[in-house]
Amino acid sequence: MRGYADISYLRQTLIHQCYRLLTMDYRKHSLLSKKKFGGDVDDYLQLHKFMDCSKLFSFDVRHRILLHNTYGIHLCIQKFGDVLTNSDQQRMLVRDIAAEHCKEDLMGVVPTINQWLKYTDASLTDMIKPINPSDKVLKEFVMMPLMMSGLKTSLMITHSNFGVYLANEILGVEYALELAKQLPETNVKDLLRLIKLGERWQYSPDLKQLNEIERESN
């Protein structure tokens, strides 16, 4: 058992080291969006910064579990609207820009929450204590991951300090403060540690696109 544990630890360490060396950031995503959709890099910075805001809570590959999925795309549409008009006056679907962000980070995959939560420690479910806000808007917000996935474990996204951050981004500060009052103190980073990454796409960016941007930046 000791040997298996050591191998597992080394594997996860290698994954995280590779992530730090071979990773996108929101500026690189914005450069790729300019190439794909036209306009200027600045047209896309805020959208890609939002998609990567989970790095503020977990600066390793697992941060992508939170928004690099169809739920994250749904939140982008809520925050930025259905359409983004770039500086060339071209109208682009926010859905398509956010989906490209996922593809660039995940070997061309646009996953669901379910795909991310395929391998989880059994204790994760017990650590999540769902709340039932009386406010309809807040209730819909906190329950949306569950409604999209059917998985109680998906509520880690909104029932944590990251959920409070998202509530501020999507609904505003008053809703965020109300959510903070109703939630027990829960650090999403502790919950993310209970999720195992078993698929290559979960920690591998699209190297062709990454290398292309690296060459153009040098």
C-alpha positions as a Markdown table, in Angstrom:
| # | Residue | x | y | z |
|---|---|---|---|---|
| 1 | Met | 0.0 | 0.0 | 0.0 |
| 2 | Arg | 2.9 | 2.3 | 0.8 |
| 3 | Gly | 4.4 | 1.9 | -2.6 |
| 4 | Tyr | 1.0 | 2.6 | -4.3 |
| 5 | Ala | 0.6 | 5.7 | -2.3 |
| 6 | Asp | 4.1 | 6.9 | -3.2 |
| 7 | Ile | 3.4 | 6.3 | -6.9 |
| 8 | Ser | 0.1 | 8.1 | -6.7 |
| 9 | Tyr | 1.8 | 11.1 | -4.9 |
| 10 | Leu | 4.5 | 11.3 | -7.6 |
| 11 | Arg | 2.0 | 11.1 | -10.4 |
| 12 | Gln | 0.0 | 14.0 | -8.9 |
| 13 | Thr | 3.2 | 16.0 | -8.3 |
| 14 | Leu | 4.3 | 15.4 | -11.9 |
| 15 | Ile | 0.9 | 16.6 | -13.2 |
| 16 | His | 1.1 | 19.8 | -11.2 |
| 17 | Gln | 4.7 | 20.5 | -12.4 |
| 18 | Cys | 3.6 | 20.0 | -16.0 |
| 19 | Tyr | 0.7 | 22.3 | -15.4 |
| 20 | Arg | 2.9 | 25.1 | -14.3 |
| 21 | Leu | 5.2 | 24.7 | -17.3 |
| 22 | Leu | 2.5 | 24.0 | -20.0 |
| 23 | Thr | -0.3 | 26.3 | -19.2 |
| 24 | Met | -2.4 | 29.0 | -20.7 |
| 25 | Asp | -3.3 | 32.3 | -19.0 |
| 26 | Tyr | -6.1 | 34.8 | -19.7 |
| 27 | Arg | -3.8 | 36.9 | -21.9 |
| 28 | Lys | -2.9 | 33.9 | -24.1 |
| 29 | His | -6.5 | 33.0 | -24.3 |
| 30 | Ser | -7.3 | 36.5 | -25.4 |
| 31 | Leu | -4.6 | 36.4 | -28.1 |
| 32 | Leu | -6.1 | 33.2 | -29.4 |
| 33 | Ser | -9.6 | 34.8 | -29.4 |
| 34 | Lys | -8.3 | 37.7 | -31.4 |
| 35 | Lys | -6.9 | 35.2 | -34.0 |
| 36 | Lys | -10.2 | 33.3 | -34.1 |
| 37 | Phe | -12.8 | 36.0 | -33.8 |
| 38 | Gly | -11.1 | 39.3 | -34.8 |
| 39 | Gly | -11.0 | 42.6 | -33.0 |
| 40 | Asp | -8.4 | 43.4 | -30.3 |
| 41 | Val | -6.9 | 41.4 | -27.4 |
| 42 | Asp | -8.6 | 43.7 | -24.9 |
| 43 | Asp | -12.0 | 42.8 | -26.3 |
| 44 | Tyr | -11.7 | 39.3 | -24.6 |
| 45 | Leu | -9.6 | 39.9 | -21.5 |
| 46 | Gln | -12.4 | 40.2 | -19.0 |
| 47 | Leu | -14.2 | 37.1 | -20.2 |
| 48 | His | -11.1 | 34.9 | -20.1 |
| 49 | Lys | -10.1 | 36.5 | -16.7 |
| 50 | Phe | -13.5 | 35.4 | -15.3 |
| 51 | Met | -13.1 | 31.9 | -16.7 |
| 52 | Asp | -9.8 | 31.7 | -14.9 |
| 53 | Cys | -10.8 | 33.4 | -11.6 |
| 54 | Ser | -10.8 | 30.0 | -9.9 |
| 55 | Lys | -7.0 | 30.3 | -9.9 |
| 56 | Leu | -7.5 | 32.8 | -7.0 |
| 57 | Phe | -8.7 | 29.9 | -4.9 |
| 58 | Ser | -6.6 | 27.0 | -6.1 |
| 59 | Phe | -3.5 | 27.6 | -8.1 |
| 60 | Asp | -3.1 | 24.2 | -9.6 |
| 61 | Val | -4.8 | 22.2 | -12.3 |
| 62 | Arg | -7.8 | 21.4 | -10.3 |
| 63 | His | -9.0 | 25.0 | -10.4 |
| 64 | Arg | -10.4 | 24.1 | -13.9 |
| 65 | Ile | -13.0 | 21.8 | -12.3 |
| 66 | Leu | -15.0 | 24.8 | -11.2 |
| 67 | Leu | -15.7 | 26.8 | -14.4 |
| 68 | His | -14.0 | 25.0 | -17.3 |
| 69 | Asn | -17.2 | 23.2 | -18.2 |
| 70 | Thr | -20.7 | 23.9 | -19.6 |
| 71 | Tyr | -21.8 | 25.4 | -16.2 |
| 72 | Gly | -18.9 | 27.9 | -16.5 |
| 73 | Ile | -20.1 | 28.8 | -20.0 |
| 74 | His | -23.6 | 29.3 | -18.6 |
| 75 | Leu | -22.2 | 31.7 | -16.0 |
| 76 | Cys | -20.3 | 33.6 | -18.7 |
| 77 | Ile | -23.5 | 34.2 | -20.6 |
| 78 | Gln | -25.2 | 35.4 | -17.4 |
| 79 | Lys | -22.3 | 37.8 | -16.7 |
| 80 | Phe | -21.5 | 39.1 | -20.2 |
| 81 | Gly | -24.7 | 38.5 | -22.1 |
| 82 | Asp | -25.4 | 36.3 | -25.1 |
| 83 | Val | -23.3 | 38.4 | -27.6 |
| 84 | Leu | -20.0 | 40.2 | -27.4 |
| 85 | Thr | -19.3 | 42.9 | -29.9 |
| 86 | Asn | -15.6 | 43.3 | -30.6 |
| 87 | Ser | -13.7 | 46.4 | -31.7 |
| 88 | Asp | -14.2 | 45.4 | -35.4 |
| 89 | Gln | -18.0 | 45.6 | -34.6 |
| 90 | Gln | -18.3 | 41.8 | -35.1 |
| 91 | Arg | -20.9 | 40.1 | -33.0 |
| 92 | Met | -19.7 | 36.9 | -31.4 |
| 93 | Leu | -21.6 | 34.5 | -29.2 |
| 94 | Val | -20.2 | 34.5 | -25.7 |
| 95 | Arg | -20.9 | 30.8 | -25.5 |
| 96 | Asp | -18.5 | 30.2 | -28.4 |
| 97 | Ile | -15.7 | 32.2 | -26.9 |
| 98 | Ala | -16.0 | 30.5 | -23.5 |
| 99 | Ala | -16.1 | 27.1 | -25.2 |
| 100 | Glu | -12.9 | 27.9 | -27.0 |
| 101 | His | -11.3 | 28.7 | -23.7 |
| 102 | Cys | -12.2 | 25.2 | -22.5 |
| 103 | Lys | -10.9 | 23.6 | -25.7 |
| 104 | Glu | -7.6 | 25.5 | -25.5 |
| 105 | Asp | -7.0 | 24.3 | -21.9 |
| 106 | Leu | -8.4 | 20.7 | -22.2 |
| 107 | Met | -7.2 | 19.1 | -25.4 |
| 108 | Gly | -10.2 | 20.2 | -27.4 |
| 109 | Val | -12.8 | 19.0 | -24.8 |
| 110 | Val | -15.7 | 21.1 | -23.5 |
| 111 | Pro | -16.7 | 19.0 | -20.5 |
| 112 | Thr | -19.8 | 18.9 | -18.3 |
| 113 | Ile | -19.5 | 19.0 | -14.5 |
| 114 | Asn | -20.3 | 15.3 | -14.5 |
| 115 | Gln | -17.1 | 14.6 | -16.5 |
| 116 | Trp | -15.0 | 16.4 | -14.0 |
| 117 | Leu | -16.6 | 14.7 | -11.0 |
| 118 | Lys | -16.3 | 11.2 | -12.3 |
| 119 | Tyr | -13.6 | 10.2 | -9.7 |
| 120 | Thr | -14.3 | 11.7 | -6.3 |
| 121 | Asp | -13.6 | 10.7 | -2.7 |
| 122 | Ala | -16.8 | 9.4 | -1.0 |
| 123 | Ser | -16.3 | 11.9 | 1.8 |
| 124 | Leu | -16.9 | 14.9 | -0.5 |
| 125 | Thr | -20.6 | 14.3 | -0.5 |
| 126 | Asp | -20.7 | 14.4 | 3.3 |
| 127 | Met | -18.8 | 17.6 | 3.5 |
| 128 | Ile | -21.4 | 19.5 | 1.5 |
| 129 | Lys | -24.4 | 20.8 | 3.5 |
| 130 | Pro | -26.9 | 22.3 | 1.0 |
| 131 | Ile | -28.7 | 25.4 | 2.1 |
| 132 | Asn | -32.2 | 26.5 | 1.1 |
| 133 | Pro | -32.4 | 30.3 | 0.6 |
| 134 | Ser | -35.8 | 31.9 | 0.8 |
| 135 | Asp | -34.8 | 34.3 | -1.9 |
| 136 | Lys | -35.7 | 32.8 | -5.3 |
| 137 | Val | -32.8 | 34.4 | -7.2 |
| 138 | Leu | -30.2 | 33.2 | -4.7 |
| 139 | Lys | -31.8 | 29.8 | -4.4 |
| 140 | Glu | -31.6 | 29.3 | -8.2 |
| 141 | Phe | -28.0 | 30.5 | -8.2 |
| 142 | Val | -26.8 | 28.1 | -5.4 |
| 143 | Met | -28.6 | 25.1 | -6.9 |
| 144 | Met | -27.7 | 25.6 | -10.5 |
| 145 | Pro | -24.7 | 23.2 | -10.5 |
| 146 | Leu | -27.0 | 20.4 | -9.1 |
| 147 | Met | -29.7 | 21.2 | -11.7 |
| 148 | Met | -27.2 | 20.9 | -14.5 |
| 149 | Ser | -25.5 | 17.8 | -13.3 |
| 150 | Gly | -27.8 | 15.9 | -10.9 |
| 151 | Leu | -24.8 | 15.5 | -8.6 |
| 152 | Lys | -24.8 | 16.7 | -5.0 |
| 153 | Thr | -21.0 | 17.0 | -5.2 |
| 154 | Ser | -21.4 | 19.7 | -7.8 |
| 155 | Leu | -22.7 | 22.0 | -5.1 |
| 156 | Met | -19.1 | 22.4 | -3.9 |
| 157 | Ile | -18.9 | 25.2 | -6.5 |
| 158 | Thr | -21.6 | 27.4 | -4.9 |
| 159 | His | -21.5 | 26.1 | -1.3 |
| 160 | Ser | -18.0 | 27.4 | -0.6 |
| 161 | Asn | -15.9 | 30.6 | -0.5 |
| 162 | Phe | -15.7 | 30.3 | -4.3 |
| 163 | Gly | -19.5 | 30.4 | -4.4 |
| 164 | Val | -19.6 | 33.6 | -2.5 |
| 165 | Tyr | -17.1 | 35.1 | -5.0 |
| 166 | Leu | -19.3 | 33.9 | -7.9 |
| 167 | Ala | -22.4 | 35.4 | -6.3 |
| 168 | Asn | -20.7 | 38.8 | -6.2 |
| 169 | Glu | -19.6 | 38.5 | -9.8 |
| 170 | Ile | -23.0 | 37.3 | -11.1 |
| 171 | Leu | -25.6 | 38.7 | -8.7 |
| 172 | Gly | -23.8 | 41.6 | -6.8 |
| 173 | Val | -22.4 | 42.2 | -3.4 |
| 174 | Glu | -25.7 | 42.1 | -1.4 |
| 175 | Tyr | -26.4 | 38.6 | -2.6 |
| 176 | Ala | -22.8 | 37.6 | -1.9 |
| 177 | Leu | -23.0 | 38.8 | 1.6 |
| 178 | Glu | -26.3 | 37.0 | 2.2 |
| 179 | Leu | -24.9 | 33.8 | 0.9 |
| 180 | Ala | -21.8 | 34.2 | 3.1 |
| 181 | Lys | -24.1 | 34.5 | 6.1 |
| 182 | Gln | -26.0 | 31.3 | 5.3 |
| 183 | Leu | -23.0 | 29.1 | 4.4 |
| 184 | Pro | -20.7 | 27.4 | 6.9 |
| 185 | Glu | -17.1 | 28.3 | 6.4 |
| 186 | Thr | -15.9 | 26.1 | 3.6 |
| 187 | Asn | -12.7 | 26.5 | 1.6 |
| 188 | Val | -13.2 | 25.2 | -1.9 |
| 189 | Lys | -9.5 | 24.2 | -2.1 |
| 190 | Asp | -10.0 | 21.6 | 0.6 |
| 191 | Leu | -12.9 | 20.1 | -1.4 |
| 192 | Leu | -11.0 | 20.1 | -4.7 |
| 193 | Arg | -8.3 | 17.9 | -3.1 |
| 194 | Leu | -11.0 | 15.1 | -2.9 |
| 195 | Ile | -11.4 | 15.0 | -6.7 |
| 196 | Lys | -9.1 | 12.7 | -8.6 |
| 197 | Leu | -8.0 | 13.5 | -12.2 |
| 198 | Gly | -8.2 | 10.3 | -14.2 |
| 199 | Glu | -8.3 | 11.6 | -17.8 |
| 200 | Arg | -5.5 | 13.1 | -19.8 |
| 201 | Trp | -7.6 | 16.0 | -21.1 |
| 202 | Gln | -8.1 | 17.2 | -17.5 |
| 203 | Tyr | -4.5 | 18.4 | -17.2 |
| 204 | Ser | -3.3 | 18.8 | -20.8 |
| 205 | Pro | -3.7 | 22.1 | -22.8 |
| 206 | Asp | -3.9 | 22.1 | -26.6 |
| 207 | Leu | -0.2 | 22.2 | -27.2 |
| 208 | Lys | -0.5 | 23.2 | -30.8 |
| 209 | Gln | -2.4 | 26.4 | -30.0 |
| 210 | Leu | -0.2 | 27.1 | -26.9 |
| 211 | Asn | 3.0 | 26.7 | -28.9 |
| 212 | Glu | 1.6 | 29.0 | -31.7 |
| 213 | Ile | 0.9 | 31.7 | -29.2 |
| 214 | Glu | 4.3 | 31.3 | -27.5 |
| 215 | Arg | 6.1 | 31.7 | -30.8 |
| 216 | Glu | 4.1 | 34.8 | -31.7 |
| 217 | Ser | 4.8 | 36.3 | -28.2 |
| 218 | Asn | 8.6 | 35.9 | -28.5 |
